[in-house]
């Protein structure tokens, strides 16, 4: 099977790439309603490619937001069923001026595809479509497969949860397979065994009933921007870099000595890390390595801040309002709603006199850890070893895929995260890219997971 798949990929690699490039040209930005038509076009594109690949019962399922593309191939009730999850929506491309080439006009440079969504997640999602096509064309699909490709992952998957709960029987499966993650390096394969959760809030501070002249009123009336800056800075202890919200760490589970040792064995060069980011030092929670800080510890970050005069030149104004968007990454066993409530209570309590505070909880997700002794993980590890020639390392990712915890809660199955992107792919940033090696290696590896999983899984 392995050699046949490789040969099929080689024969069709140009077509695979051109199809991906066509999809990347559609600006399916879910956060901006101005792109809603493009989001719909992308859903239709995915559905058509699934049909061509050999899937049955393809449907573009409406939701209260963007549609979900469903398709399946059921070959027998006596073999396992794999549910493939991915998303076709992308992050906004702003700021456009920082892109070296237009974000929705994909280009290939240095063996990489540069475009918004090339890695997150169109390129990685499309690996699964082409892997499925390869197995279908070679008559080597060993188990049942179902596809569920959504269009709202970048805005919190707010309608996927209700869809899953409504269609539990239709989505019944033995494992969820996704590739919305990364690996350590092209010469160091890895499997994501943990994701941090997320609590995303927006805070608004309100002072006087209108913008004021800062000379006439400054010094006597509370300035919402000054207050917001002081309140935010107090949320992290400057010495320990710990978050100061009371109760924030109450449910945090420390990683085991075994996992700590495994993390220490991950190839990591701090000088390369700093050079890549053009920084002269790192800054994280004291007592933990950089990898631990970025994957196994909770965090609090300001993602955006707004208030006062933003135009050219000077305007001496004391603003009426100021706001900020704040995300908190969570680890087992923290719960997003509890953390959001702890944040809101504390943030309101530290507001100075003359300032009113509103806190809105936009969305969240729970942290996830996949056991390494399950057959799902073992099958994935065997697949990577087949194509990379070495065993993959288990690793936790610092990011969040909120829906993964819901898969286990509602469908009762584990998720296997077979990512082929790299941390250097600049997802969510200008000049996002995805290596051609990674794209084709993913298509080659995924069918081997199906093979090993079918052999290991007892139905």
N, C-alpha and C positions, 0 to 999 in steps of 0.2 A: 504493500500500500504506500509506504513512504516514498519509494522511487517513482511510482506512478504519479503521485501527487506532485512531486518536484517537476516531473516532465510536463505535466499538464499546466502547471504554473508558468514554466519557461515558454511553453507554446502560446500562452494567452496573456503574458505579463503586460504587453503594451495595451491591450484592450482593457485589462483590469485597471491600469493606471489612468487611461483616458476616461473611463467611466467615473472614477473617483474625482478626477479634475472637473468633469462636468457638474458633479454634485457640489463641489467646493465653490463653483461659480455662483451658486444660488445663495444669497445672503439670508439664511434662515435664523435671524436674530430674534430670540423669543422674548427678550426683555423690552423690545420697542414695538408697539402696535403698528408702526409705519411699515414693518416688514412682514405683517401677517399673511399677505398674499404669497410671499416667498417661502414662508414656513409651510403653507399648504402645498406649494409646488414641490418642495423637498419631500414631503410625505408621499406625494404621488410618484415621485422619482424612485423612492425606496421601494414602494409597493410594486412598481413595474420591474425593477431589478430582481426582486424576490420571485416574481412570477417567472421571469426568464431563467432564473437559477433552478427552478423546479418545485417551488413551494406551492401548496394547495390552500384553498379557503382563505385567500388573501382579502383583507378588509382594511379600509382606512376608517378606523373607529372614532366617531366624534366624541368629544368631551366638553366640559364647560370652558375649556381653553383650547389648546392645540390638539390635533388628532394623534391617535396612537396607531401605528401600522402593525397589523397582526398577520401572520402566515404560519403554515405548519406543514410537516410531512410526517404522517403516521404510517409506519411500515408494519408494526406488529404490536399486539398487547403484551407480548412476552419479552420485550426488551425495554431498557430504560428510556426515559424521556428527558431531553435536555431543553431547558427554556433559555433562549438567548436574549439578553437584554442589552440595549444600547440606546443612544439618543442622536437625533439628527439636528437638533437645535444647537446654536453656537452663541458664544459670548459676543457682546458688542465689540466692534473693531476699534473704537476710540482709544487713544488719539490717533487719527489717521495719519497725521504728519510724521509720526515716528516709524511708520512702516517703510521699508526699503523698496517695496513693490506694493501695488494695490492689494488690500487684504482679500478681495473676492475675485482676483485675477491670478490664479495659482501659477507659480513659476517653479521650475526645478533648478536648483543651484547647489553645487557641492553634494550631489546625490541626496538632496532633501527636497521635499515638497513644501513650499512656503505659501501659506494661506490660512485664513481664519477657519478653524475647524479641522485642519489637516490631521492633527493628532486627537483633539478633544472635540467631538468623538467620531467625526465622520470617517476619518481614515481607519480608526480602530474598529468601529462598528462594521465598516465595509469589508474588513478582513473576514468577518464571520459569514457574510453573504457569499463571498468568493470561495471560502473554504467549503461551504455547503454546496455551491455549484460544482466544485471540483469533485466532491464525493458523489454527487448525483450523476455527473457525466461519466464517472468511472465505475458507477454501480457499486460503490463501496460504503454507502451510508449504513452504519451498523446499528443505529438506534433511531428512535423518534426524535424529532426536533420541532420546537415551536419558537417563533420569533415575536418579540414584543419590543418595538422600537418607538420611543416616545419623543415628543417635541417640546418638553418643558423642564428638562433636567437642570438647565442653567438658571431657572427661576424657581427652583425648589420642588419640582415634580408634584405640584399641588393637586393635580387631577389624576395622577397615576394610582395613588392609594385607593380612592373610591373605585377606580376601574378594576383594580385587582380584587377588591372585596366583592364587587358585583360579578366578576367572571372567574371566581375561584376554581370552579369545576373545569372550565375551558382551559385554564392555565395550569392545571394539575401536572406536576412534573416531579422529577427526582433530584434535580440540581438546577441552579441558575448559573449560567456562564456569561461573563461579561469581560470587557477589555478596556474599561474606562480608567485604567491605572497605568503605572509605569514599571520599568524594571531598572536594575542598578546600572547596567551597561551592556553594550552589544557583545562583550566578551565575558560578562558576568550576569547570566540570566537570574531572575528572581521571581517569586510569586508573592503577591500581596496577601498577607494573612490578617491584616487589621486595618481598620479605617477609623479616623477620629470622627466623633459626632460634631454637631454644629448647633449653635444658638445664635440667630442673627436678629439684631434689634436696631431700631432707629430711635434716637433721642432728640427731643425738641425742647429748647429752653426759651422761655418767653419773659421778656422784661417789660419795658414801658409799652404803651399802646401804639407807638409809632417810632420811626427812626428819629433820633435827636441830634442836635448840634453838639459835637463832642467838647467844644469849648464852653458852651453855655451850661451843659448838664454833666460833663465829665467830672468824676470825683464825688458826685452826689447821688447818682443813679447807677444801679448795678448794670454792668455791661454783659449781655448774654454770652458774647464770644470769650471775654475774659473768664467768666464763670465756667463755661464749657471747657476751656483749656485747663483750668485748675482742677476741675472735677475729673477729667480724663487722666491727667497726670497722676492723680492720687490713686488710681485704680491698680497701679503696679508699683510694688516696693522698689525703690531705686537700688537697694543693696542686694537683696535676694532675688529680684526679678519675679517674685511671686505675686499673684493676683490678690488684692487686699479685700475682696468681697467676703464678708463673714459667711462661713459655711460652704464656700466654693469648693474646697478640697475634701469635704466630708466623705464623699462616696468614691474618691479616686482609689483605684487598685494599682499598687506598685507592680512593675513587671518582675517576673521571677529571675533568680540568679542565672538560670539556664538561658532565658531569653536575652538577658543583659549580655551574657557571654556571646550569644549568637550575633547580637548587634555589633559587638566589638570586632567581630571577624569580617564584617562587611568592608570591602575596600573603600577607603575614604581618605582623601588628601585635603587637609584643611586649606593649604595654600592654593590648590586648584579651585576649590570651592570659592574662596575669597576673590581670586582673580576673575573667575567667571562672572561674579556679581559686581566686580569693581568696587569692593569694599576693603577696608584695612583691618577690620575686626568683626567678630560676631557678638551678639548680645542676647543672651537667653537665661533661663532659670539656672541659678547657681547649683552646682552639684551634679549636673547631667551633661553628657556629651552632646555635640551638635545634632547627631542623628537622633538621639533620645529626645532632645528638645523639640525637634521638628516632626516627631511621629508618635511618641508615647506619653507626652506631657500636655496638659491643657494650656490654652493660650487665650489672650485677649488682644485684639488688634482693631484699630480704627481704620475703616476702609474708605471713608470719605467724610469731609467736613465742609460746612457751608454756613455763611453768615456775612452780613455787612456788604460793603461796596467791593465789587469784583472787576470793575471796568478800568480803562486806562487812566493814568494820572492819579491825582489825589482827591479824596472827598472826605472831609473830616466828619464822619458820622458815628454816632453811638447807636448800634443796630437794635431793633426791637426784638429780633429773633436770631437764634443760631441752632444748627442741628448737626448731627453726626450719625454715620452708619457704623455699627460696631459688630464684629463677629467674634464668637468665642468657640474655639475648637475643644471638643470634649473627649474624654477617654473613659474606658470602662471603670465604674458603673454609673457614670454621670448621666442624668436625664435632661434633655434639652429644655423642657418646660419648667422644671424645677430651677435650673440655672438661670433661665430668663427671668423668672420671678424673683430670685435672689438678687439678680442684677438690678431689676427695676426698684425693688424696695431700698436697696443700698444707695443707688444713684439719686433717688429722690431725697433720701435722708441727708445727703451731703451738699445739697443745693444751698447757696447763700441766701440771705434775706433779700426779698425783692425779685426773686426768680421763681417762676413756675416751671415744672418739668412734666413732659409727657414722654412715655416710653411705649413704643409699638414693637411687638414681637412679630417679625415678618415670617420667618420659617425656621425649621430646625430639623435635626435628624439625630439618630442615636448611634453611638460607636458600635463597631462590630469586630469580633475576633473569630477567625476560622481555625478549628483544631487541625493540627498537622498529621494526626493519626487516622483521619477519615479517608475513605477510598477516593473521595472526590479530589482531595489534595494529592494523594498518591498518584492518581491518574494524570493530573496536570504535571507533576514533577517528572513522571516518566516521559511525557510528551516533550517537555523542554530538553530533557537529557538526550532524547532521540535526535533532536535537530541541532542543539548547541554542543553536544558532546560532553557535557558536564552537568552535574546536578545543580538545580536552581537553589538559591538561598531564599529562605523565608524572610519577609520583611514587612514592617508596618508602614502604611502610607500616612502622610500628615493631612491629606485632604479628606473630604467627606463625600459619600454618595448616600444621601439620606434614605433612599428607597431600599438599600440592601437589608437594613434591619427589618423593614416591613415584609420583605420576601420571606424571611424566616418566621416572623410572627404570624402572617396570614397563610402563606403557602406551606409552611412547616419544612422548608428545605434550606440547605446551605447554599451559599454563593461562592463560586470559584472565580477569582479575579486574575485572569491571564492577560496582564498588560504587556504591551510591546513598545510603548513610548519611553522617552527618557526625560529626566528632570530638566535637561537642557533644551527641551522642545518649545519652551516659551509659551505654554498654554495660558490663556487669559491675557496675554501680553502682545504688544506689537511683534511682528515677525515670527509668529507661531509657525512651527515646522514639524515635519515627520519624515524620518529617514526612509528611503526606498528599501534599504536592507530590512528595516523593521516591518514595513508593510508586507513585503513578500515572505519574510520569515514567520510572521503571524499566520498568514494563509497556509503555510506549510505545517505549522505546529498544531493548529486547532484540530484538524482531522485526527491527529494522533491522540489527542485527548479523548475524542469520541471512541476511538478504537480501544484504548486502555480502560476507559471507564465502563464500557459495555462488557469487557472481559472480567473486570473486578466486581462489578455491581451484581448482586444476586436479586433477581426479581421473583 
